[in-house]
Amino acid sequence: MADGVHVEDDGRRRSRRLGKDEGGREAGQGNQPESPQPLVHHHQSPSAGGGPGVRRGAERRLPDGRGGSRMSEPSLLLLTTLAAVGLATAVRADVYGRLPHGPGFRNVRDYGAKGDGITDDTAAFMRALDEGRGSVREKSAANVYIPPGTYLLSDTLIVWRATLLAGDADDPPTLVLRDNAPGFGDPANPKPLLVTALGYSIDATTRDYRTRTDQIGGSTNNTFFITLRHLNLRIGRGNPGAWGLWWLVAQQTALRHITIDAGDGQGCLKSMWWGGGGVISHVHFIGGDYGWHVQETSQWVLRSARFEGQRKHSLWLDHVWNFSLLDLDFRQTAPVRTLGGSVSLIDSSFQDMTGDSAIVADGANLMLQNVTTRGAREVVEGLLPASPQGRTLIRRWCAGGAMVDGAMLPGETHDLGDTLSGPPERLPSPAYPVLTNAARSVTEFGAKGDGQTDDTAAIQRAVDECREVFFPEGTYLVSDTLRLRRDSRWFGEMWTVIDLAADAPGFQEPSSRKPLLEIPDDPVAALTLCHLRFHLRTPGGIAFDWRAGRRSMMVDCTTYSESRTQELNWRITGGGFFENAWNPGVSGDGLEVCGAGPTWLYAVQQEHYRATALVLRGARNVTALGLQFETSPRYVAIEDCEDVTLFQTIAGNWTEPVTSLIHVAHSRGVALLNSGVTNCRTVITEDPHGWNAGPSSPDRSFACWPAWIAR
């Protein structure tokens, strides 16, 4: 075998238990960054019935146990000790449904849902989801909570733009499509249990969502701000045309900690028609013809997911671009199929597949890194063989063009294992942080969230007095910098906005880099921000200078700058994990990253900047997946950097051609893997090589390079 492909005979002595890799992780589990949330939480097994290979009523574990997770022995000992002294409630993980909320919050039980598995709860869910919506227009933001229970449904639920649909993290609810439900019996006319929609042109009486989903474009590329988390979906028997969820969304969307059991239905998850954006993580796909079926869309990060029991294809990826697939576990399921587009598969495993090949690739730019197979004859059909008797490890391999140290490599496939300095290090794939009983609402400290009252002092009191702060839906006007603790944990919900007053002192000079949030300069700070929007309207200032280190994280957050004079939107000088950050703005530069890191950027989208959307300057140890840019004169600048790896970077400039997607200068250890552009060159470099990669595209055609590596 070539250097990047290793085979282990099944007869060799193994020191690990079945289902764990060499590092002791459950199969499909990525490395976790040092967690900023040390509190114990236990996601109990779904109440839904089992799919293929899963015993009904047994505990279901996701790849790392999230959504059915195990506890460590010390964690179990801690719970036992606390229970003995009557303090077990102190570590209950999820209190979201019991905290005070803003006007958009609604509990489905308050709308008549029973959750007893017998009563048809469809009408109650429709009332909860539809409240505040006009006839053919958009609706106000909604935070819809589903308590534990089994909810029987008989028709499609529409999840509108700007909706958070959340279950209980400790005991996720199960939404079940009843057996033989009307309208779900025809595979030629498929129908989803849940569908996302923008709302324009959908009549409130007929609820005909197909007016916006059965056409290219539709509304998917404008369906922003939707999150589903901690839910189980199950398709009952006798519904061969049913899908669990049609996920037709754009930026700032997330699907987290979900189990979809399609049973004998058509599929679990479907996405199509120009949508794309955000993150899908910790999802268990069970049964159906397809696990995730995707057609003509772009920019997604899928991570920490398990596929089992699919009959046709576990993943069907038809002309998709900028797809980063991390920490996936395929077991006793059908092969992955790619048709055109560009896909990167990282830190993933295939075991006991139902076909001879793990992947069938037809014309796609395909990048594999740290991928293992067991029992398959081929890793990629016709392109990359495997050992059917042993374990095959792919260190780094690509199908498509590759350039290493300035030289084009001949051929259509390339073993790039020698471009890695050592064994591939697994990338982090952390679980979503959850609220605990330690959380207190910022309203307890006097914050109003009405967009008019200055809430600066109230928020600062909350931060000073408690570690975990919850911001109910609302607009919190502030006039000065908010100073966070080294262990601060901030949680918002749909449409929680921290709004910097336009006349705030100290933020009026365009060159000012005074931050809205002051992040502690502490490499071990365990800081967390979740589901928040930061709005800047001042001539100067920045959202924050992130000085915390690798244990910190920011997920599902947006920074938005209205000013045309502001020089920078936000900055990372420490490190940490940043995911699903959509940052449209009109300031000069978008995001600047510098310092030693490590820094992980997953599904970060920088759009509409007047200068450079992303600047890496003097940065080290940066890894990015699924970056997306739009309509900026310059997209990515990498200057004086070391050890930078970008998987799946995409940009589109629809107004005029630009020089390059990525400009590299005076840097080493740079790997640009499966990056592509519309209407510009792919890569332009200066020292040390001084060469270009990628054709000009004045006709707005798409150019993509599977591998560009400078050591």
C-alpha positions in Angstrom: 0.0 0.0 0.0 1.1 3.6 -0.4 2.4 5.7 2.5 -1.0 7.1 3.4 -2.9 3.9 3.3 -2.3 1.2 6.0 -3.9 -2.2 6.4 -4.1 -4.0 9.7 -4.7 -7.8 9.6 -7.6 -8.9 11.8 -5.4 -11.5 13.3 -3.0 -9.0 15.0 -3.3 -8.6 18.7 -5.6 -5.7 19.6 -5.5 -4.0 23.0 -8.8 -2.1 22.6 -12.3 -3.2 23.1 -14.7 -3.5 20.2 -16.2 -0.1 19.3 -13.3 2.0 20.5 -10.3 3.4 18.6 -6.7 3.5 19.7 -7.4 6.6 21.9 -10.2 4.9 23.8 -12.9 6.9 22.2 -16.2 5.3 21.1 -16.2 4.8 17.3 -17.2 8.0 15.6 -16.2 10.3 18.5 -13.8 13.1 17.7 -11.3 14.6 20.1 -13.0 17.1 22.4 -11.3 20.4 23.3 -10.7 20.9 27.0 -14.3 21.4 27.9 -15.5 24.8 29.1 -18.6 23.1 30.6 -17.4 20.6 33.3 -21.0 20.0 34.6 -22.3 16.5 34.3 -25.3 15.9 32.0 -26.9 12.6 30.9 -29.1 12.4 27.8 -31.4 9.6 28.4 -32.3 7.1 25.7 -35.2 8.1 23.4 -38.6 6.8 23.9 -38.9 6.1 20.2 -38.9 2.6 19.0 -35.8 1.0 17.4 -34.7 0.9 13.8 -32.6 -1.7 12.1 -30.1 -3.2 14.4 -31.5 -1.4 17.4 -33.5 -3.2 20.0 -36.8 -1.4 20.8 -36.6 0.1 24.3 -32.9 -0.3 24.6 -30.6 2.6 25.2 -29.4 4.3 21.9 -26.0 5.8 21.9 -24.9 8.4 19.4 -21.3 8.2 18.3 -19.9 9.7 21.5 -23.0 8.9 23.6 -24.5 12.4 23.1 -28.2 12.1 22.9 -27.8 8.8 24.7 -24.5 9.4 26.4 -22.6 7.5 28.9 -21.1 9.0 32.1 -17.6 8.6 33.2 -17.0 6.6 36.5 -16.1 9.9 38.3 -19.3 11.5 37.1 -21.4 8.6 38.3 -19.7 8.7 41.6 -20.4 12.5 41.8 -24.1 12.0 41.2 -24.3 9.2 43.7 -22.6 11.3 46.3 -24.8 14.3 45.6 -28.0 12.2 45.7 -27.0 10.9 49.1 -26.9 14.4 50.5 -30.0 15.6 48.6 -28.1 17.8 46.1 -28.5 15.8 42.9 -30.6 18.6 41.4 -27.6 20.8 41.5 -26.1 19.0 38.5 -29.3 18.5 36.4 -28.2 19.5 33.0 -31.0 21.2 31.2 -33.3 23.8 32.8 -34.1 25.7 29.6 -37.9 25.1 29.8 -38.1 26.3 33.4 -36.3 29.7 33.1 -38.0 33.0 32.5 -38.3 33.8 28.8 -39.1 36.5 26.3 -42.4 37.1 24.5 -41.6 34.6 21.7 -41.4 31.6 24.1 -44.1 29.0 24.1 -44.4 25.5 25.6 -46.4 23.1 23.4 -48.2 21.8 26.4 -49.8 25.3 26.8 -51.3 24.9 23.3 -52.9 21.6 24.1 -50.2 19.0 23.3 -50.4 15.9 25.6 -47.3 14.0 24.8 -48.9 10.7 25.9 -48.2 8.9 22.7 -52.0 8.4 22.2 -53.5 11.8 21.6 -53.0 13.4 18.2 -50.9 16.5 19.0 -50.6 17.9 15.4 -53.0 20.8 15.8 -51.4 21.8 19.1 -47.9 21.9 17.5 -49.2 23.9 14.6 -50.7 26.5 16.9 -47.5 26.8 18.8 -45.3 27.1 15.7 -47.6 29.4 13.8 -48.3 32.0 16.5 -47.3 35.5 15.4 -47.2 34.7 11.7 -49.0 36.8 9.1 -51.0 35.4 6.2 -48.3 35.2 3.5 -45.4 37.0 5.3 -42.8 36.1 7.9 -43.5 35.5 11.5 -42.0 36.9 14.7 -39.2 35.0 16.4 -40.3 31.9 18.2 -38.7 29.8 21.0 -40.8 26.6 21.1 -40.1 24.2 24.0 -41.2 20.5 23.9 -41.2 18.9 27.4 -40.3 15.1 27.7 -42.9 12.8 26.2 -44.1 11.0 23.1 -46.0 13.3 20.8 -48.2 11.6 18.1 -48.4 13.5 14.8 -50.4 12.9 11.6 -49.4 15.8 9.3 -46.4 17.9 8.3 -45.2 20.6 10.8 -43.8 23.8 9.3 -40.8 25.2 11.2 -40.6 28.9 10.2 -37.6 31.1 9.8 -36.3 32.5 13.2 -37.5 29.5 15.2 -35.8 27.6 18.0 -37.4 24.2 18.5 -35.9 22.7 21.6 -36.5 19.6 23.6 -35.2 18.7 27.1 -31.5 17.7 27.0 -31.9 15.2 29.8 -34.9 13.5 28.4 -35.4 14.4 24.7 -39.0 14.3 23.5 -40.0 12.0 20.7 -42.2 13.2 17.8 -43.8 10.2 16.1 -45.6 10.1 12.7 -48.5 7.8 13.4 -48.8 4.5 11.5 -50.4 4.7 8.0 -50.7 8.5 8.2 -52.7 10.1 5.3 -50.5 11.6 2.6 -47.3 9.8 3.5 -48.0 6.6 1.6 -46.7 7.4 -1.9 -42.9 7.3 -2.5 -43.4 9.2 -5.7 -44.9 12.1 -3.8 -42.7 12.3 -0.7 -43.8 14.2 2.3 -41.8 15.2 5.5 -42.9 15.1 9.1 -41.1 18.4 9.6 -40.1 21.0 7.0 -38.4 24.4 7.3 -39.7 27.4 5.4 -39.2 31.1 5.0 -42.9 32.0 5.0 -43.2 34.2 1.9 -45.9 33.1 -0.5 -47.1 30.2 1.7 -50.8 30.6 2.3 -51.7 30.3 5.9 -54.9 28.5 5.1 -53.6 25.8 2.7 -50.2 25.6 4.3 -48.8 24.5 0.9 -45.1 24.7 1.6 -44.4 23.1 -1.8 -44.9 26.5 -3.4 -41.5 27.4 -1.9 -39.7 24.0 -1.9 -40.5 22.5 -5.3 -38.4 25.0 -7.3 -34.8 25.8 -7.7 -34.1 28.8 -5.4 -37.4 28.7 -3.6 -36.8 30.2 -0.3 -34.1 28.0 1.1 -31.3 30.4 0.5 -33.1 33.0 2.7 -34.3 30.7 5.5 -32.0 32.0 8.2 -32.0 31.5 12.0 -33.5 28.1 12.6 -32.3 25.7 15.3 -33.6 22.3 16.3 -31.9 20.5 19.2 -32.5 17.6 21.6 -35.3 15.9 19.7 -36.1 12.4 18.5 -38.1 11.9 15.3 -39.6 8.6 14.3 -41.6 7.5 11.3 -44.3 4.9 12.1 -45.1 1.9 10.0 -46.9 2.1 6.7 -45.5 5.4 5.6 -43.2 4.6 2.6 -43.3 8.2 1.3 -42.3 9.8 4.6 -39.2 11.7 5.5 -38.2 12.8 9.0 -37.1 16.3 8.1 -36.7 18.5 5.1 -33.9 20.8 6.2 -34.1 23.7 3.7 -32.1 26.4 5.3 -29.4 29.0 4.9 -26.9 30.6 7.3 -27.1 30.7 11.1 -29.0 27.4 11.3 -28.2 24.4 13.4 -29.4 20.8 13.9 -28.0 19.4 17.1 -28.5 16.3 19.2 -31.2 14.7 17.1 -32.2 11.1 16.4 -34.1 10.4 13.2 -35.5 6.9 12.8 -37.1 6.6 9.4 -38.0 3.0 9.7 -39.6 1.8 6.5 -40.0 5.4 5.3 -38.1 7.0 2.4 -35.4 8.8 4.4 -34.3 10.6 7.5 -33.1 14.1 6.3 -33.3 15.9 2.9 -31.8 19.2 1.8 -32.0 20.7 -1.7 -32.1 23.7 -4.0 -29.5 26.3 -3.3 -29.7 26.2 0.5 -26.9 25.5 2.8 -25.2 26.9 5.8 -24.7 26.2 9.4 -24.0 23.0 11.3 -25.5 19.5 11.7 -24.0 17.8 14.7 -24.6 14.8 16.9 -27.3 13.2 14.8 -28.2 9.5 14.6 -29.7 8.5 11.3 -31.5 5.2 11.5 -33.2 3.3 8.6 -34.9 4.7 5.5 -33.7 4.4 2.0 -31.4 7.4 2.7 -29.8 8.9 5.8 -29.1 12.4 4.4 -30.1 13.1 0.8 -28.7 16.4 -0.5 -29.1 17.9 -3.9 -27.5 21.1 -5.4 -26.6 23.0 -2.4 -23.4 24.2 -0.6 -21.5 24.9 2.6 -22.4 22.6 5.4 -20.5 21.1 8.3 -21.8 17.7 9.4 -20.0 16.2 12.4 -20.4 13.5 15.0 -23.1 11.6 13.3 -23.9 7.9 13.0 -25.6 6.2 10.0 -27.0 2.7 10.3 -29.6 0.6 8.5 -30.0 2.7 5.3 -31.2 0.6 2.4 -29.9 2.6 -0.7 -27.4 5.2 0.5 -26.3 6.4 3.9 -25.3 9.8 2.3 -26.4 10.9 -1.2 -24.5 14.1 -2.2 -25.5 15.3 -5.6 -23.5 18.3 -6.8 -22.8 19.7 -3.4 -20.0 22.2 -2.7 -18.0 22.9 0.4 -19.2 19.9 2.4 -17.1 19.2 5.5 -17.9 15.8 7.1 -16.2 15.2 10.4 -16.3 12.3 12.9 -18.9 10.2 11.1 -19.6 6.5 11.9 -21.1 4.3 9.3 -22.2 0.8 10.5 -24.2 -1.9 8.7 -25.5 0.6 6.2 -25.4 1.4 2.5 -22.5 3.2 0.8 -21.9 7.0 0.5 -22.6 8.3 -3.0 -21.1 11.6 -4.3 -22.1 13.0 -7.7 -19.9 16.0 -8.6 -19.2 18.8 -6.2 -16.5 18.8 -3.5 -16.5 16.8 -0.3 -14.0 16.4 2.6 -14.4 13.4 4.9 -12.3 13.5 8.1 -11.8 11.3 11.2 -14.5 8.9 10.1 -15.0 5.1 10.0 -16.9 2.5 7.9 -17.7 -0.9 9.3 -19.7 -3.8 7.9 -21.1 -1.9 4.9 -23.8 -3.5 2.9 -21.9 -3.0 -0.4 -18.4 -3.8 -1.6 -17.4 -0.1 -1.4 -17.6 2.4 1.4 -17.8 5.4 -1.1 -19.0 5.6 -4.7 -17.6 8.8 -6.2 -18.7 10.0 -9.6 -16.8 13.1 -10.7 -16.5 14.7 -7.3 -13.5 16.4 -5.8 -13.0 14.1 -2.8 -10.6 14.5 0.1 -10.2 11.8 2.8 -8.2 12.3 6.0 -7.9 9.8 8.8 -10.6 7.5 7.5 -10.8 3.8 8.4 -12.7 1.0 6.8 -13.2 -2.6 8.0 -14.8 -5.3 5.8 -15.0 -3.3 2.5 -13.3 -4.4 -0.6 -12.8 -0.7 -1.8 -12.6 2.5 0.1 -13.6 4.4 -3.0 -15.1 2.4 -5.8 -12.6 1.9 -8.7 -10.2 4.4 -7.2 -8.9 3.3 -3.8 -8.7 -0.3 -2.7 -9.1 -1.6 0.8 -8.4 -4.9 2.6 -11.7 -6.8 3.1 -10.1 -8.9 5.8 -8.4 -6.2 7.8 -8.6 -2.5 8.8 -7.6 0.1 6.2 -6.4 3.5 7.4 -6.3 6.4 4.9 -4.1 9.2 6.3 -4.7 11.7 3.5 -5.8 11.1 0.0 -7.7 13.0 -2.7 -9.4 12.5 -6.1 -8.8 15.5 -8.3 -6.0 18.0 -8.9 -3.3 18.4 -6.3 -0.4 20.8 -6.0 2.4 20.3 -3.3 5.2 22.8 -2.8 4.5 24.5 -6.1 4.4 21.4 -8.2 1.4 19.8 -9.9 1.1 16.1 -9.2 0.3 13.9 -12.2 -2.8 11.7 -12.3 -6.3 12.0 -11.0 -5.9 10.5 -7.5 -3.1 11.3 -5.0 -1.8 9.7 -1.8 -0.9 12.7 0.3 0.0 10.9 3.5 3.6 12.2 3.3 2.3 15.8 3.6 1.4 15.1 7.2 4.2 15.5 9.7 2.9 12.5 11.8 -0.3 10.5 12.5 -3.4 12.6 11.7 -4.6 14.3 14.9 -8.4 14.0 15.3 -10.2 17.3 15.2 -12.4 18.4 18.1 -16.1 17.7 17.9 -17.6 18.9 21.1 -21.2 18.5 22.3 -23.5 21.5 22.5 -23.3 23.2 26.0 -26.4 23.0 28.1 -27.9 25.2 30.7 -27.8 24.0 34.3 -29.5 24.9 37.6 -26.7 27.3 38.2 -28.0 29.6 35.5 -29.8 32.8 36.4 -31.7 35.1 34.1 -30.2 38.5 33.4 -33.7 39.9 34.1 -33.3 39.0 37.8 -30.6 41.7 37.9 -32.8 44.4 36.4 -32.1 44.0 32.6 -35.2 44.9 30.5 -34.3 43.7 27.0 -36.7 46.2 25.5 -34.2 47.9 23.1 -34.6 51.3 24.9 -33.4 50.9 28.5 -29.7 50.9 29.1 -29.0 47.4 30.4 -25.2 47.8 30.8 -25.1 47.9 34.6 -27.7 45.2 35.1 -25.8 42.8 32.8 -22.5 43.5 34.5 -24.0 42.8 37.9 -25.3 39.4 36.6 -21.8 38.6 35.2 -20.1 39.6 38.4 -22.4 37.6 40.6 -22.9 34.3 38.7 -21.0 32.1 36.3 -23.9 31.1 34.1 -26.2 33.8 32.7 -29.3 33.3 30.5 -30.5 36.1 28.2 -34.2 35.7 27.3 -35.3 36.8 23.9 -35.0 40.6 23.6 -32.7 43.5 22.6 -30.4 44.5 25.4 -29.1 48.0 24.8 -25.6 48.6 26.2 -23.4 51.7 26.2 -20.0 50.4 27.5 -17.8 47.4 27.5 -19.1 44.3 29.3 -16.3 42.5 31.2 -16.7 38.7 31.3 -15.2 36.3 33.9 -12.7 33.6 33.0 -15.5 31.0 33.5 -18.5 32.9 32.2 -21.1 31.0 30.4 -23.7 33.0 28.4 -26.7 31.5 26.8 -29.3 33.2 24.6 -32.2 32.0 22.5 -33.7 32.9 19.2 -33.4 36.7 18.8 -31.4 37.5 21.8 -29.5 40.7 20.8 -26.8 42.6 22.6 -27.1 46.0 20.9 -24.3 48.6 21.3 -25.9 52.0 21.4 -25.1 54.2 18.4 -23.8 57.0 20.6 -21.8 54.9 23.0 -18.8 56.8 24.2 -15.4 55.4 23.3 -16.7 53.7 20.2 -17.0 56.8 17.9 -13.5 56.8 16.3 -13.3 54.5 13.3 -9.8 53.4 14.4 -11.0 52.5 17.9 -10.8 48.8 18.8 -12.6 49.2 22.1 -14.6 45.9 22.5 -18.2 45.4 23.2 -17.2 42.3 25.2 -13.9 42.2 27.1 -12.7 38.6 27.0 -10.2 37.7 29.8 -6.5 37.3 28.7 -6.2 33.8 30.1 -5.0 30.8 28.1 -7.0 28.4 30.3 -10.2 30.5 30.6 -13.2 28.2 30.2 -15.5 30.8 28.5 -18.7 29.9 26.6 -21.1 32.0 24.4 -24.1 30.3 22.9 -27.0 31.5 20.7 -26.4 35.3 20.9 -26.4 38.2 18.4 -24.0 41.1 18.8 -25.1 44.3 16.9 -22.7 47.2 16.4 -23.9 50.6 15.1 -21.0 52.8 16.1 -18.4 54.3 13.8 -15.6 52.4 15.7 -15.1 49.6 18.1 -15.2 45.8 17.7 -17.5 43.1 18.9 -14.7 41.5 21.0 -11.0 40.6 21.1 -11.1 36.9 22.0 -8.0 36.5 24.3 -9.1 33.2 26.0 -7.5 29.9 25.0 -8.3 26.5 23.7 -10.9 25.7 26.4 -13.2 28.5 25.3 -15.9 28.3 22.7 -18.5 30.4 20.8 -21.3 28.6 19.0 -24.4 29.7 17.1 -23.6 33.4 17.5 -23.8 36.3 15.0 -21.9 39.6 15.0 -23.3 42.3 12.7 -21.8 45.7 12.0 -23.8 48.5 10.3 -21.0 51.0 10.2 -19.1 51.7 7.0 -16.2 53.3 8.9 -15.5 50.6 11.4 -12.1 49.0 10.7 -12.7 45.5 12.1 -15.6 43.4 13.2 -14.0 40.9 15.6 -10.6 39.5 16.5 -9.1 36.3 17.9 -5.8 36.7 19.7 -6.0 33.7 21.9 -7.6 30.5 20.6 -10.7 28.3 21.1 -13.5 26.7 19.2 -15.8 28.9 17.1 -18.7 27.3 15.2 -21.7 28.5 13.2 -20.8 32.2 13.3 -22.5 34.2 10.6 -21.1 37.6 10.4 -22.6 39.8 7.7 -21.3 43.4 8.0 -20.0 46.4 6.1 -17.0 47.2 8.2 -13.4 47.2 6.9 -12.0 43.8 7.7 -14.3 41.0 9.1 -12.3 38.7 11.3 -8.6 38.9 12.2 -6.9 35.8 13.8 -3.4 36.0 15.3 -1.5 34.4 18.1 -0.5 30.8 18.9 -3.9 29.2 19.1 -5.0 26.5 18.7 -8.0 27.9 16.9 -10.8 26.0 15.3 -13.2 27.7 12.9 -16.2 25.6 11.8 -18.9 27.0 9.5 -17.8 30.6 10.0 -19.3 32.8 7.4 -18.0 36.3 6.7 -19.9 38.4 4.2 -20.1 41.9 2.6 -17.0 43.5 4.0 -15.3 46.5 2.4 -11.8 45.1 2.8 -10.7 41.5 3.7 -13.3 39.1 5.1 -10.8 36.9 7.0 -7.2 37.9 7.9 -4.8 35.4 9.4 -1.8 37.4 10.5 1.1 35.8 12.5 -1.3 33.0 13.5 -0.3 29.4 14.3 -2.3 26.2 14.7 -5.4 27.2 12.9 -7.9 24.7 11.4 -11.0 25.7 9.6 -13.9 23.7 8.1 -16.6 25.0 5.8 -15.7 28.7 5.6 -17.9 30.7 3.4 -17.5 34.2 2.0 -19.6 36.5 -0.2 -19.2 39.8 -2.0 -16.1 41.2 -0.5 -13.1 42.6 -2.5 -10.7 40.2 -0.8 -11.7 37.0 1.0 -8.8 35.3 2.9 -5.3 36.7 3.6 -2.7 34.3 5.2 0.3 36.3 6.2 3.4 35.2 8.3 1.5 32.1 9.5 2.4 28.6 10.4 0.4 25.4 10.5 -2.8 26.5 8.9 -5.2 24.0 7.4 -8.4 25.1 5.6 -10.9 22.4 4.6 -13.7 23.4 2.2 -13.5 27.1 1.8 -15.9 28.7 -0.7 -16.7 32.2 -2.0 -19.0 33.7 -4.5 -18.7 37.2 -5.9 -21.8 38.1 -7.9 -20.9 41.7 -8.7 -17.4 41.8 -10.2 -14.4 39.5 -10.5 -11.9 39.6 -7.6 -8.3 38.7 -7.6 -8.2 35.6 -5.3 -10.1 33.5 -2.8 -7.0 33.0 -0.7 -3.8 35.0 -0.7 -0.8 33.4 1.0 2.4 35.3 1.9 5.5 34.4 3.9 3.8 31.4 5.5 4.6 27.7 5.9 2.8 24.6 6.8 -0.3 25.8 4.8 -2.8 23.2 3.5 -5.8 24.4 1.5 -8.0 21.3 0.9 -11.0 21.3 -1.4 -11.4 25.1 -1.7 -13.3 26.7 -4.5 -14.5 30.0 -5.9 -16.9 31.6 -8.3 -15.7 34.5 -10.4 -12.1 34.7 -9.2 -8.8 32.8 -9.0 -8.5 30.1 -6.4 -5.1 30.8 -4.8 -2.4 33.5 -5.3 0.8 33.1 -3.3 3.9 35.2 -2.8 7.0 34.0 -1.0 8.1 31.2 -0.7 6.8 29.9 -4.1 5.3 32.7 -6.1 2.8 30.9 -8.2 -0.9 30.8 -8.9 -3.3 27.9 -8.6 -6.7 27.9 -10.3 -8.0 29.5 -13.5 -9.6 32.9 -13.8 -13.3 32.6 -14.1 -14.7 35.7 -15.8 -17.8 33.6 -16.9 -18.5 33.0 -13.2 -17.8 29.3 -13.5 -16.7 27.4 -10.5 -13.1 26.5 -9.9 -12.1 24.0 -7.1 -8.8 22.5 -6.1 -8.8 19.3 -3.9 -5.3 20.0 -2.5 -2.9 22.9 -2.4 -0.2 22.2 0.1 2.9 24.3 1.0 5.2 22.7 3.5 
